[in-house]
Amino acid sequence: MILPLATSASWHRSHRYPPGVKVFISWSGEPSRSIARALDGWLESVVQHVDAWMSDADIGSGQRWNEAISKSLDETDFGIVCVMSTAIEN
């Protein structure tokens, strides 16, 4: 079956594959933010059925960040924390 490009991704998510595993990616500070961004893109392109969520990419302009983070945490299956040793020491 050939689907139009606009609907093919949503069709695959709802009909062909089981729902994705939701992964919350947390970061603190600039070095770990860059790592989290790379991990976000890598996870969704390499691991099937992963729906990664990262505040930097998934909170829209004007959206209340605390509500968006809380909702994502409620819906998540796994979490990944990206933090540098310097952040822990401080």
Jmol script that loads the backbone (N, CA, C; Angstrom):
load data "model"
ATOM      1  N   MET A   1       0.837  -1.158   0.000  1.00  0.00           N
ATOM      2  CA  MET A   1       0.000   0.000   0.000  1.00  0.00           C
ATOM      3  C   MET A   1       0.893   1.235   0.000  1.00  0.00           C
ATOM      4  N   ILE A   2       0.618   2.189  -0.836  1.00  0.00           N
ATOM      5  CA  ILE A   2       1.360   3.447  -0.902  1.00  0.00           C
ATOM      6  C   ILE A   2       0.484   4.540  -0.302  1.00  0.00           C
ATOM      7  N   LEU A   3       1.056   5.241   0.659  1.00  0.00           N
ATOM      8  CA  LEU A   3       0.322   6.304   1.338  1.00  0.00           C
ATOM      9  C   LEU A   3       0.931   7.654   1.011  1.00  0.00           C
ATOM     10  N   PRO A   4       0.151   8.702   1.005  1.00  0.00           N
ATOM     11  CA  PRO A   4       0.714  10.038   0.820  1.00  0.00           C
ATOM     12  C   PRO A   4       1.688  10.344   1.943  1.00  0.00           C
ATOM     13  N   LEU A   5       2.735  11.115   1.653  1.00  0.00           N
ATOM     14  CA  LEU A   5       3.749  11.431   2.652  1.00  0.00           C
ATOM     15  C   LEU A   5       3.162  12.088   3.889  1.00  0.00           C
ATOM     16  N   ALA A   6       2.147  12.905   3.738  1.00  0.00           N
ATOM     17  CA  ALA A   6       1.588  13.631   4.875  1.00  0.00           C
ATOM     18  C   ALA A   6       0.951  12.708   5.901  1.00  0.00           C
ATOM     19  N   THR A   7       0.458  11.534   5.467  1.00  0.00           N
ATOM     20  CA  THR A   7      -0.223  10.654   6.415  1.00  0.00           C
ATOM     21  C   THR A   7       0.546   9.383   6.727  1.00  0.00           C
ATOM     22  N   SER A   8       1.630   9.108   6.044  1.00  0.00           N
ATOM     23  CA  SER A   8       2.286   7.819   6.225  1.00  0.00           C
ATOM     24  C   SER A   8       2.826   7.609   7.635  1.00  0.00           C
ATOM     25  N   ALA A   9       3.451   8.614   8.259  1.00  0.00           N
ATOM     26  CA  ALA A   9       4.014   8.448   9.596  1.00  0.00           C
ATOM     27  C   ALA A   9       2.919   8.202  10.627  1.00  0.00           C
ATOM     28  N   SER A  10       1.838   8.985  10.567  1.00  0.00           N
ATOM     29  CA  SER A  10       0.771   8.794  11.544  1.00  0.00           C
ATOM     30  C   SER A  10       0.053   7.465  11.319  1.00  0.00           C
ATOM     31  N   TRP A  11      -0.072   7.052  10.073  1.00  0.00           N
ATOM     32  CA  TRP A  11      -0.713   5.766   9.804  1.00  0.00           C
ATOM     33  C   TRP A  11       0.097   4.631  10.386  1.00  0.00           C
ATOM     34  N   HIS A  12       1.415   4.660  10.208  1.00  0.00           N
ATOM     35  CA  HIS A  12       2.263   3.604  10.754  1.00  0.00           C
ATOM     36  C   HIS A  12       2.161   3.534  12.267  1.00  0.00           C
ATOM     37  N   ARG A  13       2.118   4.666  12.928  1.00  0.00           N
ATOM     38  CA  ARG A  13       2.027   4.670  14.390  1.00  0.00           C
ATOM     39  C   ARG A  13       0.708   4.091  14.877  1.00  0.00           C
ATOM     40  N   SER A  14      -0.372   4.364  14.185  1.00  0.00           N
ATOM     41  CA  SER A  14      -1.664   3.930  14.696  1.00  0.00           C
ATOM     42  C   SER A  14      -2.113   2.563  14.180  1.00  0.00           C
ATOM     43  N   HIS A  15      -1.562   2.083  13.064  1.00  0.00           N
ATOM     44  CA  HIS A  15      -2.070   0.844  12.492  1.00  0.00           C
ATOM     45  C   HIS A  15      -1.050  -0.283  12.353  1.00  0.00           C
ATOM     46  N   ARG A  16       0.154   0.048  12.020  1.00  0.00           N
ATOM     47  CA  ARG A  16       1.082  -1.013  11.666  1.00  0.00           C
ATOM     48  C   ARG A  16       1.953  -1.465  12.825  1.00  0.00           C
ATOM     49  N   TYR A  17       2.325  -0.568  13.682  1.00  0.00           N
ATOM     50  CA  TYR A  17       3.237  -0.885  14.768  1.00  0.00           C
ATOM     51  C   TYR A  17       2.549  -0.679  16.105  1.00  0.00           C
ATOM     52  N   PRO A  18       3.020  -1.400  17.138  1.00  0.00           N
ATOM     53  CA  PRO A  18       2.472  -1.157  18.475  1.00  0.00           C
ATOM     54  C   PRO A  18       2.871   0.242  18.940  1.00  0.00           C
ATOM     55  N   PRO A  19       2.182   0.761  19.947  1.00  0.00           N
ATOM     56  CA  PRO A  19       2.519   2.105  20.432  1.00  0.00           C
ATOM     57  C   PRO A  19       3.968   2.186  20.877  1.00  0.00           C
ATOM     58  N   GLY A  20       4.557   3.347  20.727  1.00  0.00           N
ATOM     59  CA  GLY A  20       5.949   3.529  21.079  1.00  0.00           C
ATOM     60  C   GLY A  20       6.183   3.566  22.574  1.00  0.00           C
ATOM     61  N   VAL A  21       7.383   3.190  22.943  1.00  0.00           N
ATOM     62  CA  VAL A  21       7.823   3.291  24.322  1.00  0.00           C
ATOM     63  C   VAL A  21       8.204   4.753  24.540  1.00  0.00           C
ATOM     64  N   LYS A  22       7.638   5.371  25.545  1.00  0.00           N
ATOM     65  CA  LYS A  22       7.903   6.791  25.808  1.00  0.00           C
ATOM     66  C   LYS A  22       9.108   6.929  26.723  1.00  0.00           C
ATOM     67  N   VAL A  23      10.080   7.719  26.246  1.00  0.00           N
ATOM     68  CA  VAL A  23      11.326   7.938  26.985  1.00  0.00           C
ATOM     69  C   VAL A  23      11.469   9.430  27.266  1.00  0.00           C
ATOM     70  N   PHE A  24      11.617   9.775  28.530  1.00  0.00           N
ATOM     71  CA  PHE A  24      11.808  11.162  28.960  1.00  0.00           C
ATOM     72  C   PHE A  24      13.302  11.409  29.073  1.00  0.00           C
ATOM     73  N   ILE A  25      13.810  12.418  28.367  1.00  0.00           N
ATOM     74  CA  ILE A  25      15.240  12.743  28.409  1.00  0.00           C
ATOM     75  C   ILE A  25      15.405  14.041  29.187  1.00  0.00           C
ATOM     76  N   SER A  26      16.126  13.950  30.302  1.00  0.00           N
ATOM     77  CA  SER A  26      16.354  15.098  31.164  1.00  0.00           C
ATOM     78  C   SER A  26      17.791  15.571  31.020  1.00  0.00           C
ATOM     79  N   TRP A  27      18.006  16.884  31.183  1.00  0.00           N
ATOM     80  CA  TRP A  27      19.349  17.438  31.078  1.00  0.00           C
ATOM     81  C   TRP A  27      19.481  18.611  32.032  1.00  0.00           C
ATOM     82  N   SER A  28      20.731  18.959  32.356  1.00  0.00           N
ATOM     83  CA  SER A  28      20.996  20.080  33.247  1.00  0.00           C
ATOM     84  C   SER A  28      22.264  20.791  32.783  1.00  0.00           C
ATOM     85  N   GLY A  29      22.119  21.978  32.261  1.00  0.00           N
ATOM     86  CA  GLY A  29      23.282  22.738  31.806  1.00  0.00           C
ATOM     87  C   GLY A  29      23.630  22.464  30.351  1.00  0.00           C
ATOM     88  N   GLU A  30      24.481  23.317  29.811  1.00  0.00           N
ATOM     89  CA  GLU A  30      24.785  23.252  28.382  1.00  0.00           C
ATOM     90  C   GLU A  30      25.507  21.992  27.921  1.00  0.00           C
ATOM     91  N   PRO A  31      26.527  21.505  28.549  1.00  0.00           N
ATOM     92  CA  PRO A  31      27.148  20.298  27.970  1.00  0.00           C
ATOM     93  C   PRO A  31      26.171  19.128  27.898  1.00  0.00           C
ATOM     94  N   SER A  32      25.388  18.930  28.951  1.00  0.00           N
ATOM     95  CA  SER A  32      24.462  17.790  28.942  1.00  0.00           C
ATOM     96  C   SER A  32      23.279  18.036  28.004  1.00  0.00           C
ATOM     97  N   ARG A  33      22.932  19.282  27.761  1.00  0.00           N
ATOM     98  CA  ARG A  33      21.855  19.598  26.805  1.00  0.00           C
ATOM     99  C   ARG A  33      22.246  19.141  25.394  1.00  0.00           C
ATOM    100  N   SER A  34      23.476  19.373  25.005  1.00  0.00           N
ATOM    101  CA  SER A  34      23.941  18.940  23.680  1.00  0.00           C
ATOM    102  C   SER A  34      23.917  17.426  23.562  1.00  0.00           C
ATOM    103  N   ILE A  35      24.300  16.746  24.619  1.00  0.00           N
ATOM    104  CA  ILE A  35      24.274  15.280  24.621  1.00  0.00           C
ATOM    105  C   ILE A  35      22.834  14.788  24.545  1.00  0.00           C
ATOM    106  N   ALA A  36      21.946  15.416  25.301  1.00  0.00           N
ATOM    107  CA  ALA A  36      20.538  15.025  25.285  1.00  0.00           C
ATOM    108  C   ALA A  36      19.916  15.228  23.908  1.00  0.00           C
ATOM    109  N   ARG A  37      20.258  16.322  23.246  1.00  0.00           N
ATOM    110  CA  ARG A  37      19.747  16.567  21.885  1.00  0.00           C
ATOM    111  C   ARG A  37      20.197  15.465  20.926  1.00  0.00           C
ATOM    112  N   ALA A  38      21.473  15.128  20.996  1.00  0.00           N
ATOM    113  CA  ALA A  38      21.999  14.071  20.121  1.00  0.00           C
ATOM    114  C   ALA A  38      21.328  12.739  20.424  1.00  0.00           C
ATOM    115  N   LEU A  39      21.139  12.449  21.689  1.00  0.00           N
ATOM    116  CA  LEU A  39      20.498  11.205  22.097  1.00  0.00           C
ATOM    117  C   LEU A  39      19.045  11.162  21.643  1.00  0.00           C
ATOM    118  N   ASP A  40      18.355  12.278  21.728  1.00  0.00           N
ATOM    119  CA  ASP A  40      16.964  12.374  21.287  1.00  0.00           C
ATOM    120  C   ASP A  40      16.835  11.986  19.813  1.00  0.00           C
ATOM    121  N   GLY A  41      17.657  12.579  18.980  1.00  0.00           N
ATOM    122  CA  GLY A  41      17.614  12.260  17.552  1.00  0.00           C
ATOM    123  C   GLY A  41      18.045  10.836  17.249  1.00  0.00           C
ATOM    124  N   TRP A  42      19.055  10.367  17.953  1.00  0.00           N
ATOM    125  CA  TRP A  42      19.583   9.026  17.721  1.00  0.00           C
ATOM    126  C   TRP A  42      18.575   7.956  18.118  1.00  0.00           C
ATOM    127  N   LEU A  43      17.974   8.106  19.300  1.00  0.00           N
ATOM    128  CA  LEU A  43      17.026   7.090  19.777  1.00  0.00           C
ATOM    129  C   LEU A  43      15.894   6.853  18.799  1.00  0.00           C
ATOM    130  N   GLU A  44      15.278   7.932  18.334  1.00  0.00           N
ATOM    131  CA  GLU A  44      14.124   7.776  17.454  1.00  0.00           C
ATOM    132  C   GLU A  44      14.491   7.258  16.072  1.00  0.00           C
ATOM    133  N   SER A  45      15.737   7.460  15.657  1.00  0.00           N
ATOM    134  CA  SER A  45      16.127   6.971  14.336  1.00  0.00           C
ATOM    135  C   SER A  45      16.696   5.561  14.366  1.00  0.00           C
ATOM    136  N   VAL A  46      17.181   5.104  15.502  1.00  0.00           N
ATOM    137  CA  VAL A  46      17.838   3.798  15.576  1.00  0.00           C
ATOM    138  C   VAL A  46      16.982   2.738  16.269  1.00  0.00           C
ATOM    139  N   VAL A  47      16.284   3.121  17.317  1.00  0.00           N
ATOM    140  CA  VAL A  47      15.503   2.156  18.096  1.00  0.00           C
ATOM    141  C   VAL A  47      14.038   2.263  17.685  1.00  0.00           C
ATOM    142  N   GLN A  48      13.505   1.158  17.184  1.00  0.00           N
ATOM    143  CA  GLN A  48      12.106   1.165  16.753  1.00  0.00           C
ATOM    144  C   GLN A  48      11.185   1.351  17.951  1.00  0.00           C
ATOM    145  N   HIS A  49      10.069   1.960  17.719  1.00  0.00           N
ATOM    146  CA  HIS A  49       9.001   2.108  18.707  1.00  0.00           C
ATOM    147  C   HIS A  49       9.377   2.993  19.889  1.00  0.00           C
ATOM    148  N   VAL A  50      10.301   3.906  19.712  1.00  0.00           N
ATOM    149  CA  VAL A  50      10.661   4.835  20.784  1.00  0.00           C
ATOM    150  C   VAL A  50      10.110   6.216  20.455  1.00  0.00           C
ATOM    151  N   ASP A  51       9.439   6.783  21.428  1.00  0.00           N
ATOM    152  CA  ASP A  51       8.943   8.146  21.320  1.00  0.00           C
ATOM    153  C   ASP A  51       9.656   8.946  22.400  1.00  0.00           C
ATOM    154  N   ALA A  52      10.768   9.571  22.027  1.00  0.00           N
ATOM    155  CA  ALA A  52      11.569  10.320  22.993  1.00  0.00           C
ATOM    156  C   ALA A  52      10.978  11.705  23.210  1.00  0.00           C
ATOM    157  N   TRP A  53      11.046  12.192  24.446  1.00  0.00           N
ATOM    158  CA  TRP A  53      10.553  13.522  24.798  1.00  0.00           C
ATOM    159  C   TRP A  53      11.660  14.288  25.495  1.00  0.00           C
ATOM    160  N   MET A  54      11.954  15.467  24.998  1.00  0.00           N
ATOM    161  CA  MET A  54      12.969  16.332  25.590  1.00  0.00           C
ATOM    162  C   MET A  54      12.411  17.742  25.637  1.00  0.00           C
ATOM    163  N   SER A  55      12.517  18.396  26.772  1.00  0.00           N
ATOM    164  CA  SER A  55      11.906  19.711  26.952  1.00  0.00           C
ATOM    165  C   SER A  55      12.378  20.718  25.920  1.00  0.00           C
ATOM    166  N   ASP A  56      13.637  20.657  25.557  1.00  0.00           N
ATOM    167  CA  ASP A  56      14.210  21.607  24.613  1.00  0.00           C
ATOM    168  C   ASP A  56      13.517  21.546  23.245  1.00  0.00           C
ATOM    169  N   ALA A  57      13.062  20.363  22.876  1.00  0.00           N
ATOM    170  CA  ALA A  57      12.451  20.174  21.561  1.00  0.00           C
ATOM    171  C   ALA A  57      10.929  20.070  21.610  1.00  0.00           C
ATOM    172  N   ASP A  58      10.377  19.672  22.761  1.00  0.00           N
ATOM    173  CA  ASP A  58       8.963  19.325  22.808  1.00  0.00           C
ATOM    174  C   ASP A  58       8.071  20.261  23.607  1.00  0.00           C
ATOM    175  N   ILE A  59       8.600  21.365  24.079  1.00  0.00           N
ATOM    176  CA  ILE A  59       7.760  22.379  24.718  1.00  0.00           C
ATOM    177  C   ILE A  59       7.630  23.537  23.739  1.00  0.00           C
ATOM    178  N   GLY A  60       6.413  23.802  23.344  1.00  0.00           N
ATOM    179  CA  GLY A  60       6.153  24.844  22.356  1.00  0.00           C
ATOM    180  C   GLY A  60       6.268  26.247  22.941  1.00  0.00           C
ATOM    181  N   SER A  61       6.462  27.192  22.083  1.00  0.00           N
ATOM    182  CA  SER A  61       6.557  28.585  22.488  1.00  0.00           C
ATOM    183  C   SER A  61       5.254  29.017  23.157  1.00  0.00           C
ATOM    184  N   GLY A  62       5.358  29.591  24.331  1.00  0.00           N
ATOM    185  CA  GLY A  62       4.186  30.038  25.069  1.00  0.00           C
ATOM    186  C   GLY A  62       3.521  28.964  25.905  1.00  0.00           C
ATOM    187  N   GLN A  63       3.962  27.734  25.774  1.00  0.00           N
ATOM    188  CA  GLN A  63       3.390  26.636  26.541  1.00  0.00           C
ATOM    189  C   GLN A  63       3.936  26.675  27.965  1.00  0.00           C
ATOM    190  N   ARG A  64       3.144  26.318  28.927  1.00  0.00           N
ATOM    191  CA  ARG A  64       3.584  26.299  30.322  1.00  0.00           C
ATOM    192  C   ARG A  64       4.491  25.091  30.533  1.00  0.00           C
ATOM    193  N   TRP A  65       5.772  25.385  30.766  1.00  0.00           N
ATOM    194  CA  TRP A  65       6.774  24.321  30.824  1.00  0.00           C
ATOM    195  C   TRP A  65       6.515  23.337  31.962  1.00  0.00           C
ATOM    196  N   ASN A  66       6.057  23.807  33.118  1.00  0.00           N
ATOM    197  CA  ASN A  66       5.854  22.886  34.236  1.00  0.00           C
ATOM    198  C   ASN A  66       4.726  21.895  33.965  1.00  0.00           C
ATOM    199  N   GLU A  67       3.674  22.355  33.292  1.00  0.00           N
ATOM    200  CA  GLU A  67       2.575  21.457  32.943  1.00  0.00           C
ATOM    201  C   GLU A  67       3.002  20.461  31.873  1.00  0.00           C
ATOM    202  N   ALA A  68       3.780  20.924  30.896  1.00  0.00           N
ATOM    203  CA  ALA A  68       4.243  20.033  29.824  1.00  0.00           C
ATOM    204  C   ALA A  68       5.169  18.949  30.377  1.00  0.00           C
ATOM    205  N   ILE A  69       6.064  19.332  31.263  1.00  0.00           N
ATOM    206  CA  ILE A  69       6.991  18.351  31.860  1.00  0.00           C
ATOM    207  C   ILE A  69       6.220  17.365  32.734  1.00  0.00           C
ATOM    208  N   SER A  70       5.312  17.864  33.536  1.00  0.00           N
ATOM    209  CA  SER A  70       4.516  16.996  34.406  1.00  0.00           C
ATOM    210  C   SER A  70       3.709  15.986  33.604  1.00  0.00           C
ATOM    211  N   LYS A  71       3.080  16.449  32.535  1.00  0.00           N
ATOM    212  CA  LYS A  71       2.286  15.550  31.684  1.00  0.00           C
ATOM    213  C   LYS A  71       3.177  14.486  31.043  1.00  0.00           C
ATOM    214  N   SER A  72       4.336  14.911  30.555  1.00  0.00           N
ATOM    215  CA  SER A  72       5.243  13.953  29.931  1.00  0.00           C
ATOM    216  C   SER A  72       5.738  12.916  30.931  1.00  0.00           C
ATOM    217  N   LEU A  73       6.065  13.349  32.145  1.00  0.00           N
ATOM    218  CA  LEU A  73       6.509  12.406  33.171  1.00  0.00           C
ATOM    219  C   LEU A  73       5.414  11.411  33.533  1.00  0.00           C
ATOM    220  N   ASP A  74       4.165  11.868  33.569  1.00  0.00           N
ATOM    221  CA  ASP A  74       3.046  10.965  33.860  1.00  0.00           C
ATOM    222  C   ASP A  74       2.889   9.893  32.792  1.00  0.00           C
ATOM    223  N   GLU A  75       3.217  10.238  31.547  1.00  0.00           N
ATOM    224  CA  GLU A  75       3.008   9.320  30.423  1.00  0.00           C
ATOM    225  C   GLU A  75       4.238   8.503  30.057  1.00  0.00           C
ATOM    226  N   THR A  76       5.375   8.762  30.699  1.00  0.00           N
ATOM    227  CA  THR A  76       6.623   8.135  30.272  1.00  0.00           C
ATOM    228  C   THR A  76       6.799   6.722  30.812  1.00  0.00           C
ATOM    229  N   ASP A  77       7.530   5.901  30.060  1.00  0.00           N
ATOM    230  CA  ASP A  77       7.856   4.541  30.487  1.00  0.00           C
ATOM    231  C   ASP A  77       9.260   4.459  31.085  1.00  0.00           C
ATOM    232  N   PHE A  78      10.186   5.241  30.541  1.00  0.00           N
ATOM    233  CA  PHE A  78      11.578   5.229  30.973  1.00  0.00           C
ATOM    234  C   PHE A  78      12.116   6.652  30.980  1.00  0.00           C
ATOM    235  N   GLY A  79      13.180   6.857  31.738  1.00  0.00           N
ATOM    236  CA  GLY A  79      13.828   8.154  31.772  1.00  0.00           C
ATOM    237  C   GLY A  79      15.323   8.020  31.608  1.00  0.00           C
ATOM    238  N   ILE A  80      15.920   8.997  30.965  1.00  0.00           N
ATOM    239  CA  ILE A  80      17.367   9.076  30.806  1.00  0.00           C
ATOM    240  C   ILE A  80      17.790  10.442  31.323  1.00  0.00           C
ATOM    241  N   VAL A  81      18.743  10.464  32.237  1.00  0.00           N
ATOM    242  CA  VAL A  81      19.228  11.716  32.806  1.00  0.00           C
ATOM    243  C   VAL A  81      20.619  11.984  32.259  1.00  0.00           C
ATOM    244  N   CYS A  82      20.774  13.094  31.579  1.00  0.00           N
ATOM    245  CA  CYS A  82      22.076  13.517  31.052  1.00  0.00           C
ATOM    246  C   CYS A  82      22.609  14.606  31.967  1.00  0.00           C
ATOM    247  N   VAL A  83      23.670  14.309  32.686  1.00  0.00           N
ATOM    248  CA  VAL A  83      24.240  15.279  33.616  1.00  0.00           C
ATOM    249  C   VAL A  83      25.756  15.100  33.642  1.00  0.00           C
ATOM    250  N   MET A  84      26.461  16.187  33.739  1.00  0.00           N
ATOM    251  CA  MET A  84      27.926  16.169  33.774  1.00  0.00           C
ATOM    252  C   MET A  84      28.389  16.117  35.238  1.00  0.00           C
ATOM    253  N   SER A  85      29.559  15.598  35.463  1.00  0.00           N
ATOM    254  CA  SER A  85      30.081  15.496  36.825  1.00  0.00           C
ATOM    255  C   SER A  85      30.236  16.868  37.477  1.00  0.00           C
ATOM    256  N   THR A  86      30.498  17.897  36.689  1.00  0.00           N
ATOM    257  CA  THR A  86      30.630  19.241  37.256  1.00  0.00           C
ATOM    258  C   THR A  86      29.314  19.732  37.819  1.00  0.00           C
ATOM    259  N   ALA A  87      28.195  19.345  37.255  1.00  0.00           N
ATOM    260  CA  ALA A  87      26.885  19.735  37.773  1.00  0.00           C
ATOM    261  C   ALA A  87      26.601  19.034  39.094  1.00  0.00           C
ATOM    262  N   ILE A  88      27.065  17.804  39.231  1.00  0.00           N
ATOM    263  CA  ILE A  88      26.863  17.059  40.469  1.00  0.00           C
ATOM    264  C   ILE A  88      27.696  17.666  41.581  1.00  0.00           C
ATOM    265  N   GLU A  89      28.917  18.078  41.269  1.00  0.00           N
ATOM    266  CA  GLU A  89      29.816  18.646  42.260  1.00  0.00           C
ATOM    267  C   GLU A  89      29.325  19.990  42.773  1.00  0.00           C
ATOM    268  N   ASN A  90      28.599  20.744  41.935  1.00  0.00           N
ATOM    269  CA  ASN A  90      28.097  22.058  42.343  1.00  0.00           C
ATOM    270  C   ASN A  90      26.877  21.859  43.157  1.00  0.00           C
TER     271      ASN A  90
END
end "model"
wireframe off; spacefill off
backbone 0.3
color backbone group
